[in-house]
Amino acid sequence: MKNVAIVGDGGHGKVIRELINARSDTRLAAVLDDKFKTFEGGKEWYTGPPEAVTELRRLIPDVLFLIAVGKNSVRKQLAERLGLRKDDFITLIHPSAIVSKSAVIGEGTVIMAGAIIQADARIGAHCIINTGAVAEHDNQISDYVHLSPRVTLSGAVSVQEGAHVGTGASVIPQIIIGAWSIVGAGSAVIHPIPDRVTAAGAPARIISSIQTSNKG
C-alpha cells in the first residue's frame, strides 16, 4: 500500500482524494495546504502547511506526494517550493482509464476516470488528464499541462508547457499548442496556437495575449 500526501485542499483536491480511494494500492496519508497553519495528526490523515513535508517524511518515510491544484502555474510554483526529487512524486491513474503500454507518463501526473492515452503518447510531469479526455497516438504533452474533461487530441499533437485546453475542445492531428496558452471550452483547433495566448471558437482564433508570467 502506497502512502500518498496531496498538496492542495480545493475542488481538484477532492477529486484526487476519490482517485486515491478508488485504487486498491494507495491510501491518503496527508493533506497539505496553506490554510492549515500547524501540522497535526487526524483520525484518518495528517494536515498541515506545505512546509510540513520534512516532518511528514520523518513520520512516514515512504510517503509519496502529488500536487492537487488545478491551476497550472500554481502547480509549478508548488513543485518548485517543495524542493522534492522526481522520485518523491507519485503518478496516479484511475482504474477506469485506458493507458497504452507504450505510453510514458511523468511523475506527479494524474490520469482521471475514463481518460484514454493511446500508443506512444508522452505525458510530462505534473499534468492533469481530466475526466474522459483523449490523448491519441504520438501526442507530446509537456509538463504542467491540463487537458480538461472531454478534450480530444488527435494524433501527433504537441501541447507545450503549462497550456490549458478547455472542456470539450478538439484538436486536429499534428497541431502545436504553445506554452502557457489557453484554449477555450468547446473550441476546434485546426491551426497552431502560439505561446501565451487565449484562443477560442470553431475554428479557434486568438482572442487575447497573456501578459502575466507563469514561471512559478
Beta strands, then each sheet from edge to edge (+ up, - down):
strand 1: 2-7
strand 2: 26-32
strand 3: 40-41
strand 4: 46-48
strand 5: 64-67
strand 6: 92-93
strand 7: 98-99
strand 8: 104-105
strand 9: 110-111
strand 10: 116-117
strand 11: 122-123
strand 12: 128-129
strand 13: 134-135
strand 14: 140-141
strand 15: 146-147
strand 16: 152-153
strand 17: 158-159
strand 18: 164-165
strand 19: 170-171
strand 20: 176-177
strand 21: 182-183
strand 22: 188-189
strand 23: 197-200
strand 24: 205-209
sheet 1: 3+ 4- 2- 1- 5-
sheet 2: 6+ 9+ 12+ 15+ 18+ 21+ 23+ 24-
sheet 3: 7+ 10+ 13+ 16+ 19+ 22+
sheet 4: 8+ 11+ 14+ 17+ 20+
end
